[in-house]
Amino acid sequence: MTSTVSSLGKDLVGLEGLTAEQIRSILDTAEPFKEISERRIKKVPVLRGKTIVNLFFEPSTRTRVSFEFAEKRLSADTVNISSSGSSVVKGETLVDTARNLEAMNIDMVVMRHGSSGSARFLAERIPSNVINAGDGRHEHPTQALLDLLTIRDHRGEIAGQKVCIVGDVLHSRVARSNIYGLVKLGAEVAVCGPRTLLPRGIEEMGVRVFDRVEAAIEWSDVLNILRLQLERMEGGYVPSLREYNHIWGVSSQRLAAVDRELLILHPGPMNRGVEIDSDVADGPHSVILQQVTNGVAVRMAVLYLLAGGTPDSAEAAKGGKEA
């Protein structure tokens, strides 16, 4: 099936290759789609007749369910495939899987995979639109977009905001996509964490580095707190979870040291009592649940734009007849 080439291009594999205007167009398109989730009937027919395959080679709950909600609210037909229940466990290659799906005349593939670069690899080999739902340590573009939308909701502008990403940056595809997006939109960006969990040469991405979380909190307007990705660690990165929390954890006591309101984000899932204390995660400065809500709107926007929609027509699509 012939793919649609949109204002974003054929695919969304990351934010590194997007312009600031393209990122803004996604955020602007997401705005009218927020209202659909507040309706009694949470559907519009703009992707009726489109078939979207959610191809998840890694475990996922939030991202997979968020994409499913987005697809169904746009009235697309969806098929969910996980590696544990597919021919991949029998030795089939990624390209073989994709080509078999293509033979069924699909329109889009949303893929999560453990190998960095897998989304681009797939996108270059099939005509369907490909959306990267996380590839290894590379990028997770829709998570970064929903983070950007949440910051913009509360601060009006992203340009000039001081945003610090705290925690396990080394293993985080979310951190990389956030850095690309924030820098392109004019934010000041920093990272903070143990040197063992910061990529070598991270400063070359246009960020500053804090060695103490207290200094990062003092500098920041926004904290985006990352979990320790224990499943990607082989040991030796931190002495213990208790010590990590003692030195690097974001607590209400540390936040009380500054006399302004910080915005607290976390991409989830959270390790409560490790990188973030419960009273911060559930506190007045936390916008973690709004991130989840915005995730559906952002993914609706990405699907809509890749299908050929435009930011200008999103308002009309939202206001059209409900499915």
Phi and psi in degrees as GROMACS dihedral restraints (atoms count N, CA, C in turn):
[ dihedral_restraints ]
;  ai    aj    ak    al  type     phi  dphi    fc
    3     4     5     6     1   -75.3    20    10
    4     5     6     7     1   133.2    20    10
    6     7     8     9     1   -82.9    20    10
    7     8     9    10     1   163.0    20    10
    9    10    11    12     1   -91.2    20    10
   10    11    12    13     1   133.5    20    10
   12    13    14    15     1  -103.5    20    10
   13    14    15    16     1   111.2    20    10
   15    16    17    18     1   -99.0    20    10
   16    17    18    19     1  -172.9    20    10
   18    19    20    21     1   -64.3    20    10
   19    20    21    22     1   -17.9    20    10
   21    22    23    24     1   -90.2    20    10
   22    23    24    25     1    -7.0    20    10
   24    25    26    27     1    99.0    20    10
   25    26    27    28     1  -167.2    20    10
   27    28    29    30     1   -76.3    20    10
   28    29    30    31     1   -32.0    20    10
   30    31    32    33     1  -134.4    20    10
   31    32    33    34     1   166.0    20    10
   33    34    35    36     1  -122.4    20    10
   34    35    36    37     1    96.8    20    10
   36    37    38    39     1  -103.7    20    10
   37    38    39    40     1   -12.4    20    10
   39    40    41    42     1   176.7    20    10
   40    41    42    43     1   171.0    20    10
   42    43    44    45     1   -92.8    20    10
   43    44    45    46     1   -13.9    20    10
   45    46    47    48     1   -58.0    20    10
   46    47    48    49     1   -38.2    20    10
   48    49    50    51     1   -90.6    20    10
   49    50    51    52     1     0.2    20    10
   51    52    53    54     1   -91.9    20    10
   52    53    54    55     1   153.1    20    10
   54    55    56    57     1   -86.5    20    10
   55    56    57    58     1   166.1    20    10
   57    58    59    60     1   -59.5    20    10
   58    59    60    61     1   -38.2    20    10
   60    61    62    63     1   -66.1    20    10
   61    62    63    64     1   -38.8    20    10
   63    64    65    66     1   -65.7    20    10
   64    65    66    67     1   -39.5    20    10
   66    67    68    69     1   -64.6    20    10
   67    68    69    70     1   -44.5    20    10
   69    70    71    72     1   -61.9    20    10
   70    71    72    73     1   -35.7    20    10
   72    73    74    75     1   -65.0    20    10
   73    74    75    76     1   -35.2    20    10
   75    76    77    78     1   -66.8    20    10
   76    77    78    79     1   -45.9    20    10
   78    79    80    81     1   -63.5    20    10
   79    80    81    82     1   -41.4    20    10
   81    82    83    84     1   -64.9    20    10
   82    83    84    85     1   -37.8    20    10
   84    85    86    87     1   -68.9    20    10
   85    86    87    88     1   -31.8    20    10
   87    88    89    90     1   -67.4    20    10
   88    89    90    91     1   -28.2    20    10
   90    91    92    93     1   -56.1    20    10
   91    92    93    94     1   -54.3    20    10
   93    94    95    96     1   -66.3    20    10
   94    95    96    97     1   -25.0    20    10
   96    97    98    99     1   -74.5    20    10
   97    98    99   100     1   -16.0    20    10
   99   100   101   102     1   -59.8    20    10
  100   101   102   103     1   -37.5    20    10
  102   103   104   105     1   -68.0    20    10
  103   104   105   106     1   -26.3    20    10
  105   106   107   108     1   -61.8    20    10
  106   107   108   109     1   -37.1    20    10
  108   109   110   111     1   -69.7    20    10
  109   110   111   112     1   -13.2    20    10
  111   112   113   114     1   -95.9    20    10
  112   113   114   115     1    -2.8    20    10
  114   115   116   117     1   -79.1    20    10
  115   116   117   118     1   163.3    20    10
  117   118   119   120     1   -66.9    20    10
  118   119   120   121     1   -45.5    20    10
  120   121   122   123     1  -105.7    20    10
  121   122   123   124     1   111.0    20    10
  123   124   125   126     1   -93.1    20    10
  124   125   126   127     1    57.2    20    10
  126   127   128   129     1  -147.0    20    10
  127   128   129   130     1   145.0    20    10
  129   130   131   132     1  -132.7    20    10
  130   131   132   133     1   153.6    20    10
  132   133   134   135     1   -91.5    20    10
  133   134   135   136     1    22.5    20    10
  135   136   137   138     1   -70.0    20    10
  136   137   138   139     1   -22.8    20    10
  138   139   140   141     1  -114.2    20    10
  139   140   141   142     1    22.7    20    10
  141   142   143   144     1   -60.9    20    10
  142   143   144   145     1   132.3    20    10
  144   145   146   147     1    93.6    20    10
  145   146   147   148     1   -12.2    20    10
  147   148   149   150     1   -85.5    20    10
  148   149   150   151     1   141.5    20    10
  150   151   152   153     1  -113.0    20    10
  151   152   153   154     1   123.8    20    10
  153   154   155   156     1  -120.0    20    10
  154   155   156   157     1   130.5    20    10
  156   157   158   159     1  -105.1    20    10
  157   158   159   160     1   125.0    20    10
  159   160   161   162     1   -95.5    20    10
  160   161   162   163     1   107.1    20    10
  162   163   164   165     1  -110.6    20    10
  163   164   165   166     1    99.1    20    10
  165   166   167   168     1  -113.0    20    10
  166   167   168   169     1   110.7    20    10
  168   169   170   171     1   -92.9    20    10
  169   170   171   172     1    -4.1    20    10
  171   172   173   174     1  -125.8    20    10
  172   173   174   175     1   151.6    20    10
  174   175   176   177     1   -60.8    20    10
  175   176   177   178     1   140.8    20    10
  177   178   179   180     1  -159.0    20    10
  178   179   180   181     1   142.2    20    10
  180   181   182   183     1  -118.8    20    10
  181   182   183   184     1   -60.7    20    10
  183   184   185   186     1   -59.9    20    10
  184   185   186   187     1   -51.1    20    10
  186   187   188   189     1   -66.5    20    10
  187   188   189   190     1   -45.1    20    10
  189   190   191   192     1   -63.2    20    10
  190   191   192   193     1   -47.5    20    10
  192   193   194   195     1   -65.6    20    10
  193   194   195   196     1   -38.3    20    10
  195   196   197   198     1   -62.3    20    10
  196   197   198   199     1   -43.5    20    10
  198   199   200   201     1   -64.3    20    10
  199   200   201   202     1   -39.9    20    10
  201   202   203   204     1   -61.7    20    10
  202   203   204   205     1   -45.3    20    10
  204   205   206   207     1   -59.7    20    10
  205   206   207   208     1   -45.4    20    10
  207   208   209   210     1   -59.9    20    10
  208   209   210   211     1   -45.1    20    10
  210   211   212   213     1   -65.2    20    10
  211   212   213   214     1   -43.6    20    10
  213   214   215   216     1   -71.6    20    10
  214   215   216   217     1   -32.8    20    10
  216   217   218   219     1   -71.8    20    10
  217   218   219   220     1   -18.4    20    10
  219   220   221   222     1   -97.0    20    10
  220   221   222   223     1     5.6    20    10
  222   223   224   225     1    70.9    20    10
  223   224   225   226     1    23.6    20    10
  225   226   227   228     1   -78.6    20    10
  226   227   228   229     1   156.6    20    10
  228   229   230   231     1   -88.2    20    10
  229   230   231   232     1   132.4    20    10
  231   232   233   234     1  -122.6    20    10
  232   233   234   235     1   147.8    20    10
  234   235   236   237     1  -131.5    20    10
  235   236   237   238     1   130.1    20    10
  237   238   239   240     1  -108.4    20    10
  238   239   240   241     1   127.7    20    10
  240   241   242   243     1  -130.6    20    10
  241   242   243   244     1   128.2    20    10
  243   244   245   246     1  -114.5    20    10
  244   245   246   247     1   155.9    20    10
  246   247   248   249     1   -63.1    20    10
  247   248   249   250     1   -32.8    20    10
  249   250   251   252     1   -68.5    20    10
  250   251   252   253     1   -21.3    20    10
  252   253   254   255     1  -113.8    20    10
  253   254   255   256     1    19.4    20    10
  255   256   257   258     1  -120.8    20    10
  256   257   258   259     1   177.2    20    10
  258   259   260   261     1   -71.1    20    10
  259   260   261   262     1    -6.7    20    10
  261   262   263   264     1   -59.8    20    10
  262   263   264   265     1   -36.6    20    10
  264   265   266   267     1   -68.5    20    10
  265   266   267   268     1   -14.9    20    10
  267   268   269   270     1   -94.6    20    10
  268   269   270   271     1     3.2    20    10
  270   271   272   273     1   105.5    20    10
  271   272   273   274     1     4.0    20    10
  273   274   275   276     1   -69.4    20    10
  274   275   276   277     1   140.4    20    10
  276   277   278   279     1   -80.4    20    10
  277   278   279   280     1   164.4    20    10
  279   280   281   282     1   -59.1    20    10
  280   281   282   283     1   -43.3    20    10
  282   283   284   285     1   -67.1    20    10
  283   284   285   286     1   -39.3    20    10
  285   286   287   288     1   -60.8    20    10
  286   287   288   289     1   -43.7    20    10
  288   289   290   291     1   -60.3    20    10
  289   290   291   292     1   -47.1    20    10
  291   292   293   294     1   -64.2    20    10
  292   293   294   295     1   -41.3    20    10
  294   295   296   297     1   -67.9    20    10
  295   296   297   298     1   -33.1    20    10
  297   298   299   300     1   -66.6    20    10
  298   299   300   301     1   -37.6    20    10
  300   301   302   303     1   -67.1    20    10
  301   302   303   304     1   -40.7    20    10
  303   304   305   306     1   -59.1    20    10
  304   305   306   307     1   -36.4    20    10
  306   307   308   309     1   -63.7    20    10
  307   308   309   310     1   -17.0    20    10
  309   310   311   312     1   -93.9    20    10
  310   311   312   313     1     9.9    20    10
  312   313   314   315     1    61.5    20    10
  313   314   315   316     1    56.0    20    10
  315   316   317   318     1   -87.6    20    10
  316   317   318   319     1   168.2    20    10
  318   319   320   321     1  -110.1    20    10
  319   320   321   322     1   -36.6    20    10
  321   322   323   324     1  -142.9    20    10
  322   323   324   325     1   153.3    20    10
  324   325   326   327     1  -126.8    20    10
  325   326   327   328     1   126.5    20    10
  327   328   329   330     1  -104.0    20    10
  328   329   330   331     1   118.8    20    10
  330   331   332   333     1  -127.3    20    10
  331   332   333   334     1   134.7    20    10
  333   334   335   336     1  -116.3    20    10
  334   335   336   337     1   133.5    20    10
  336   337   338   339     1  -148.3    20    10
  337   338   339   340     1   149.3    20    10
  339   340   341   342     1   -77.6    20    10
  340   341   342   343     1    -9.7    20    10
  342   343   344   345     1  -101.4    20    10
  343   344   345   346     1   127.6    20    10
  345   346   347   348     1   -63.0    20    10
  346   347   348   349     1   135.0    20    10
  348   349   350   351     1    89.4    20    10
  349   350   351   352     1    -3.5    20    10
  351   352   353   354     1   -65.9    20    10
  352   353   354   355     1   -34.7    20    10
  354   355   356   357     1   -65.6    20    10
  355   356   357   358     1   -43.9    20    10
  357   358   359   360     1   -66.2    20    10
  358   359   360   361     1   -40.3    20    10
  360   361   362   363     1   -55.2    20    10
  361   362   363   364     1   -45.6    20    10
  363   364   365   366     1   -69.3    20    10
  364   365   366   367     1   -43.4    20    10
  366   367   368   369     1   -60.9    20    10
  367   368   369   370     1   -32.0    20    10
  369   370   371   372     1   -77.8    20    10
  370   371   372   373     1    -7.6    20    10
  372   373   374   375     1  -118.6    20    10
  373   374   375   376     1    -6.1    20    10
  375   376   377   378     1  -132.4    20    10
  376   377   378   379     1   149.6    20    10
  378   379   380   381     1   -78.3    20    10
  379   380   381   382     1   -18.1    20    10
  381   382   383   384     1   -65.9    20    10
  382   383   384   385     1   154.3    20    10
  384   385   386   387     1   -66.3    20    10
  385   386   387   388     1   138.3    20    10
  387   388   389   390     1  -120.1    20    10
  388   389   390   391     1   131.6    20    10
  390   391   392   393     1  -117.0    20    10
  391   392   393   394     1   126.0    20    10
  393   394   395   396     1   -80.9    20    10
  394   395   396   397     1   115.9    20    10
  396   397   398   399     1  -100.2    20    10
  397   398   399   400     1    21.8    20    10
  399   400   401   402     1   119.6    20    10
  400   401   402   403     1   119.1    20    10
  402   403   404   405     1  -130.7    20    10
  403   404   405   406     1   104.5    20    10
  405   406   407   408     1    54.1    20    10
  406   407   408   409     1  -131.2    20    10
  408   409   410   411     1   -96.3    20    10
  409   410   411   412     1    10.3    20    10
  411   412   413   414     1   -79.9    20    10
  412   413   414   415     1   -79.5    20    10
  414   415   416   417     1  -145.3    20    10
  415   416   417   418     1   159.1    20    10
  417   418   419   420     1  -141.9    20    10
  418   419   420   421     1    75.9    20    10
  420   421   422   423     1   -62.9    20    10
  421   422   423   424     1   -39.4    20    10
  423   424   425   426     1   -69.8    20    10
  424   425   426   427     1   -29.6    20    10
  426   427   428   429     1   -65.5    20    10
  427   428   429   430     1   -43.8    20    10
  429   430   431   432     1   -63.6    20    10
  430   431   432   433     1   -38.8    20    10
  432   433   434   435     1   -63.9    20    10
  433   434   435   436     1   -40.5    20    10
  435   436   437   438     1   -70.2    20    10
  436   437   438   439     1   -31.2    20    10
  438   439   440   441     1   -65.0    20    10
  439   440   441   442     1   -44.2    20    10
  441   442   443   444     1   -61.7    20    10
  442   443   444   445     1   -42.1    20    10
  444   445   446   447     1   -64.0    20    10
  445   446   447   448     1   -39.6    20    10
  447   448   449   450     1   -66.0    20    10
  448   449   450   451     1   -42.0    20    10
  450   451   452   453     1   -62.7    20    10
  451   452   453   454     1   -44.6    20    10
  453   454   455   456     1   -64.5    20    10
  454   455   456   457     1   -36.5    20    10
  456   457   458   459     1   -57.1    20    10
  457   458   459   460     1   -39.6    20    10
  459   460   461   462     1   -92.7    20    10
  460   461   462   463     1   -28.1    20    10
  462   463   464   465     1  -112.9    20    10
  463   464   465   466     1    -3.9    20    10
  465   466   467   468     1    79.1    20    10
  466   467   468   469     1   -50.4    20    10
  468   469   470   471     1  -128.7    20    10
  469   470   471   472     1   147.5    20    10
  471   472   473   474     1   -90.5    20    10
  472   473   474   475     1   -34.3    20    10
  474   475   476   477     1   -57.2    20    10
  475   476   477   478     1   131.2    20    10
  477   478   479   480     1    88.8    20    10
  478   479   480   481     1   -13.7    20    10
  480   481   482   483     1   -70.7    20    10
  481   482   483   484     1   141.5    20    10
  483   484   485   486     1   -97.9    20    10
  484   485   486   487     1   109.9    20    10
  486   487   488   489     1  -116.3    20    10
  487   488   489   490     1   125.2    20    10
  489   490   491   492     1  -115.1    20    10
  490   491   492   493     1   129.1    20    10
  492   493   494   495     1   -97.5    20    10
  493   494   495   496     1   119.3    20    10
  495   496   497   498     1  -114.2    20    10
  496   497   498   499     1   128.4    20    10
  498   499   500   501     1   125.3    20    10
  499   500   501   502     1  -139.5    20    10
  501   502   503   504     1   -83.0    20    10
  502   503   504   505     1    75.2    20    10
  504   505   506   507     1   -71.7    20    10
  505   506   507   508     1   -32.3    20    10
  507   508   509   510     1   -55.5    20    10
  508   509   510   511     1   -44.3    20    10
  510   511   512   513     1   -96.1    20    10
  511   512   513   514     1     5.2    20    10
  513   514   515   516     1  -100.2    20    10
  514   515   516   517     1   114.3    20    10
  516   517   518   519     1   -73.0    20    10
  517   518   519   520     1   -27.4    20    10
  519   520   521   522     1   -63.0    20    10
  520   521   522   523     1   -42.3    20    10
  522   523   524   525     1   -60.8    20    10
  523   524   525   526     1   -44.8    20    10
  525   526   527   528     1   -63.1    20    10
  526   527   528   529     1   -45.8    20    10
  528   529   530   531     1   -64.5    20    10
  529   530   531   532     1   -39.3    20    10
  531   532   533   534     1   -62.4    20    10
  532   533   534   535     1   -43.6    20    10
  534   535   536   537     1   -61.0    20    10
  535   536   537   538     1   -46.8    20    10
  537   538   539   540     1   -57.4    20    10
  538   539   540   541     1   -48.5    20    10
  540   541   542   543     1   -67.6    20    10
  541   542   543   544     1   -45.2    20    10
  543   544   545   546     1   -63.9    20    10
  544   545   546   547     1   -44.7    20    10
  546   547   548   549     1   -62.9    20    10
  547   548   549   550     1   -43.5    20    10
  549   550   551   552     1   -62.1    20    10
  550   551   552   553     1   -32.3    20    10
  552   553   554   555     1   -93.0    20    10
  553   554   555   556     1     7.8    20    10
  555   556   557   558     1    91.2    20    10
  556   557   558   559     1    12.6    20    10
  558   559   560   561     1   -78.3    20    10
  559   560   561   562     1   156.6    20    10
  561   562   563   564     1   -89.7    20    10
  562   563   564   565     1   129.3    20    10
  564   565   566   567     1  -123.2    20    10
  565   566   567   568     1   138.4    20    10
  567   568   569   570     1  -135.5    20    10
  568   569   570   571     1   161.9    20    10
  570   571   572   573     1  -127.1    20    10
  571   572   573   574     1   155.6    20    10
  573   574   575   576     1  -148.5    20    10
  574   575   576   577     1   133.4    20    10
  576   577   578   579     1   166.5    20    10
  577   578   579   580     1   175.9    20    10
  579   580   581   582     1   -59.5    20    10
  580   581   582   583     1   143.3    20    10
  582   583   584   585     1   -58.3    20    10
  583   584   585   586     1   -27.4    20    10
  585   586   587   588     1   -68.1    20    10
  586   587   588   589     1   -17.5    20    10
  588   589   590   591     1  -113.3    20    10
  589   590   591   592     1    17.9    20    10
  591   592   593   594     1  -115.6    20    10
  592   593   594   595     1   132.2    20    10
  594   595   596   597     1   -61.4    20    10
  595   596   597   598     1   143.1    20    10
  597   598   599   600     1   -64.1    20    10
  598   599   600   601     1   133.4    20    10
  600   601   602   603     1    76.0    20    10
  601   602   603   604     1    21.2    20    10
  603   604   605   606     1   -59.5    20    10
  604   605   606   607     1   -27.4    20    10
  606   607   608   609     1   -60.5    20    10
  607   608   609   610     1   -25.2    20    10
  609   610   611   612     1   -67.4    20    10
  610   611   612   613     1   -13.8    20    10
  612   613   614   615     1   -84.8    20    10
  613   614   615   616     1     4.4    20    10
  615   616   617   618     1    89.3    20    10
  616   617   618   619     1    24.9    20    10
  618   619   620   621     1  -119.1    20    10
  619   620   621   622     1   159.3    20    10
  621   622   623   624     1  -101.9    20    10
  622   623   624   625     1   162.8    20    10
  624   625   626   627     1  -121.2    20    10
  625   626   627   628     1   131.0    20    10
  627   628   629   630     1  -108.3    20    10
  628   629   630   631     1   135.2    20    10
  630   631   632   633     1   -94.3    20    10
  631   632   633   634     1   -10.0    20    10
  633   634   635   636     1  -128.7    20    10
  634   635   636   637     1   134.3    20    10
  636   637   638   639     1   -67.9    20    10
  637   638   639   640     1   -29.7    20    10
  639   640   641   642     1   -62.6    20    10
  640   641   642   643     1   -40.4    20    10
  642   643   644   645     1   -67.6    20    10
  643   644   645   646     1   -37.6    20    10
  645   646   647   648     1   -64.3    20    10
  646   647   648   649     1   -41.6    20    10
  648   649   650   651     1   -65.8    20    10
  649   650   651   652     1   -40.7    20    10
  651   652   653   654     1   -61.9    20    10
  652   653   654   655     1   -35.0    20    10
  654   655   656   657     1   -81.9    20    10
  655   656   657   658     1   -30.2    20    10
  657   658   659   660     1   -85.7    20    10
  658   659   660   661     1   153.6    20    10
  660   661   662   663     1   -99.2    20    10
  661   662   663   664     1   -30.4    20    10
  663   664   665   666     1  -134.9    20    10
  664   665   666   667     1   134.5    20    10
  666   667   668   669     1  -113.8    20    10
  667   668   669   670     1   125.4    20    10
  669   670   671   672     1  -110.3    20    10
  670   671   672   673     1   108.6    20    10
  672   673   674   675     1   -98.8    20    10
  673   674   675   676     1   125.7    20    10
  675   676   677   678     1  -101.0    20    10
  676   677   678   679     1   146.4    20    10
  678   679   680   681     1   -79.0    20    10
  679   680   681   682     1   156.6    20    10
  681   682   683   684     1   -73.5    20    10
  682   683   684   685     1   119.9    20    10
  684   685   686   687     1   -86.6    20    10
  685   686   687   688     1    77.5    20    10
  687   688   689   690     1   -60.9    20    10
  688   689   690   691     1   -29.1    20    10
  690   691   692   693     1   -69.9    20    10
  691   692   693   694     1   -17.3    20    10
  693   694   695   696     1  -101.2    20    10
  694   695   696   697     1     1.5    20    10
  696   697   698   699     1  -103.5    20    10
  697   698   699   700     1   144.3    20    10
  699   700   701   702     1  -106.2    20    10
  700   701   702   703     1     9.8    20    10
  702   703   704   705     1   105.0    20    10
  703   704   705   706     1   154.2    20    10
  705   706   707   708     1    91.9    20    10
  706   707   708   709     1    -4.8    20    10
  708   709   710   711     1   -78.1    20    10
  709   710   711   712     1   -39.0    20    10
  711   712   713   714     1  -136.5    20    10
  712   713   714   715     1   148.5    20    10
  714   715   716   717     1   -61.2    20    10
  715   716   717   718     1   -43.5    20    10
  717   718   719   720     1  -165.5    20    10
  718   719   720   721     1   161.4    20    10
  720   721   722   723     1   -66.0    20    10
  721   722   723   724     1   -36.6    20    10
  723   724   725   726     1   -63.9    20    10
  724   725   726   727     1   -42.9    20    10
  726   727   728   729     1   -69.2    20    10
  727   728   729   730     1   -36.2    20    10
  729   730   731   732     1   -59.7    20    10
  730   731   732   733     1   -46.8    20    10
  732   733   734   735     1   -62.0    20    10
  733   734   735   736     1   -39.7    20    10
  735   736   737   738     1   -64.1    20    10
  736   737   738   739     1   -37.8    20    10
  738   739   740   741     1   -95.4    20    10
  739   740   741   742     1   -38.2    20    10
  741   742   743   744     1  -117.3    20    10
  742   743   744   745     1   -10.6    20    10
  744   745   746   747     1   -66.5    20    10
  745   746   747   748     1   143.1    20    10
  747   748   749   750     1   -90.0    20    10
  748   749   750   751     1   113.0    20    10
  750   751   752   753     1  -119.3    20    10
  751   752   753   754     1   164.0    20    10
  753   754   755   756     1   -65.8    20    10
  754   755   756   757     1   -30.6    20    10
  756   757   758   759     1   -63.8    20    10
  757   758   759   760     1   -41.8    20    10
  759   760   761   762     1   -69.4    20    10
  760   761   762   763     1   -37.7    20    10
  762   763   764   765     1   -68.1    20    10
  763   764   765   766     1   -30.7    20    10
  765   766   767   768     1   -67.7    20    10
  766   767   768   769     1   -14.4    20    10
  768   769   770   771     1   -74.2    20    10
  769   770   771   772     1   -14.1    20    10
  771   772   773   774     1  -108.8    20    10
  772   773   774   775     1   149.0    20    10
  774   775   776   777     1  -100.8    20    10
  775   776   777   778     1    28.9    20    10
  777   778   779   780     1  -138.9    20    10
  778   779   780   781     1   165.1    20    10
  780   781   782   783     1   -87.2    20    10
  781   782   783   784     1   120.6    20    10
  783   784   785   786     1   -93.9    20    10
  784   785   786   787     1   148.3    20    10
  786   787   788   789     1   -91.0    20    10
  787   788   789   790     1   129.9    20    10
  789   790   791   792     1  -111.4    20    10
  790   791   792   793     1   117.9    20    10
  792   793   794   795     1  -116.4    20    10
  793   794   795   796     1   154.7    20    10
  795   796   797   798     1  -154.4    20    10
  796   797   798   799     1   127.6    20    10
  798   799   800   801     1   -73.9    20    10
  799   800   801   802     1   -14.0    20    10
  801   802   803   804     1    72.6    20    10
  802   803   804   805     1   160.0    20    10
  804   805   806   807     1   -71.9    20    10
  805   806   807   808     1   154.0    20    10
  807   808   809   810     1   -92.5    20    10
  808   809   810   811     1   143.6    20    10
  810   811   812   813     1   -98.9    20    10
  811   812   813   814     1    88.9    20    10
  813   814   815   816     1   -63.7    20    10
  814   815   816   817     1   138.2    20    10
  816   817   818   819     1    81.6    20    10
  817   818   819   820     1     3.6    20    10
  819   820   821   822     1  -115.3    20    10
  820   821   822   823     1   -82.9    20    10
  822   823   824   825     1   -84.2    20    10
  823   824   825   826     1   -19.4    20    10
  825   826   827   828     1  -146.0    20    10
  826   827   828   829     1   136.0    20    10
  828   829   830   831     1   -83.8    20    10
  829   830   831   832     1   153.8    20    10
  831   832   833   834     1   -61.4    20    10
  832   833   834   835     1   -35.9    20    10
  834   835   836   837     1   -69.9    20    10
  835   836   837   838     1   -18.9    20    10
  837   838   839   840     1   -84.4    20    10
  838   839   840   841     1   -45.0    20    10
  840   841   842   843     1   -60.4    20    10
  841   842   843   844     1   -34.0    20    10
  843   844   845   846     1  -104.0    20    10
  844   845   846   847     1     7.7    20    10
  846   847   848   849     1   -83.2    20    10
  847   848   849   850     1   178.8    20    10
  849   850   851   852     1   -68.6    20    10
  850   851   852   853     1   -21.1    20    10
  852   853   854   855     1   -91.9    20    10
  853   854   855   856     1    -6.1    20    10
  855   856   857   858     1   -79.3    20    10
  856   857   858   859     1   134.3    20    10
  858   859   860   861     1  -121.6    20    10
  859   860   861   862     1    29.1    20    10
  861   862   863   864     1   -65.0    20    10
  862   863   864   865     1   -41.3    20    10
  864   865   866   867     1   -70.5    20    10
  865   866   867   868     1   -32.6    20    10
  867   868   869   870     1   -66.1    20    10
  868   869   870   871     1   -33.0    20    10
  870   871   872   873     1   -57.4    20    10
  871   872   873   874     1   -42.9    20    10
  873   874   875   876     1   -63.0    20    10
  874   875   876   877     1   -44.7    20    10
  876   877   878   879     1   -62.0    20    10
  877   878   879   880     1   -45.3    20    10
  879   880   881   882     1   -66.5    20    10
  880   881   882   883     1   -25.6    20    10
  882   883   884   885     1   -59.5    20    10
  883   884   885   886     1   -38.9    20    10
  885   886   887   888     1   -66.8    20    10
  886   887   888   889     1   -44.9    20    10
  888   889   890   891     1   -63.6    20    10
  889   890   891   892     1   -41.9    20    10
  891   892   893   894     1   -64.3    20    10
  892   893   894   895     1   -42.5    20    10
  894   895   896   897     1   -70.4    20    10
  895   896   897   898     1   -32.6    20    10
  897   898   899   900     1   -61.0    20    10
  898   899   900   901     1   -43.2    20    10
  900   901   902   903     1   -63.0    20    10
  901   902   903   904     1   -43.7    20    10
  903   904   905   906     1   -63.5    20    10
  904   905   906   907     1   -46.3    20    10
  906   907   908   909     1   -60.2    20    10
  907   908   909   910     1   -44.7    20    10
  909   910   911   912     1   -63.2    20    10
  910   911   912   913     1   -44.7    20    10
  912   913   914   915     1   -68.3    20    10
  913   914   915   916     1   -41.5    20    10
  915   916   917   918     1   -66.4    20    10
  916   917   918   919     1   -26.1    20    10
  918   919   920   921     1   -80.1    20    10
  919   920   921   922     1    -0.2    20    10
  921   922   923   924     1   109.2    20    10
  922   923   924   925     1    -0.1    20    10
  924   925   926   927     1   -71.5    20    10
  925   926   927   928     1   168.7    20    10
  927   928   929   930     1  -128.4    20    10
  928   929   930   931     1   156.9    20    10
  930   931   932   933     1   -56.0    20    10
  931   932   933   934     1   -37.2    20    10
  933   934   935   936     1   -67.3    20    10
  934   935   936   937     1   -30.5    20    10
  936   937   938   939     1   -90.6    20    10
  937   938   939   940     1    -6.0    20    10
  939   940   941   942     1   -64.4    20    10
  940   941   942   943     1   -38.1    20    10
  942   943   944   945     1   -63.5    20    10
  943   944   945   946     1   -40.9    20    10
  945   946   947   948     1   -68.3    20    10
  946   947   948   949     1   -37.6    20    10
  948   949   950   951     1   -64.0    20    10
  949   950   951   952     1   -39.2    20    10
  951   952   953   954     1   -67.3    20    10
  952   953   954   955     1   -36.5    20    10
  954   955   956   957     1   -86.1    20    10
  955   956   957   958     1     0.2    20    10
  957   958   959   960     1   -74.2    20    10
  958   959   960   961     1  -177.6    20    10
  960   961   962   963     1   -62.8    20    10
  961   962   963   964     1   131.1    20    10
  963   964   965   966     1   -71.8    20    10
  964   965   966   967     1   144.8    20    10
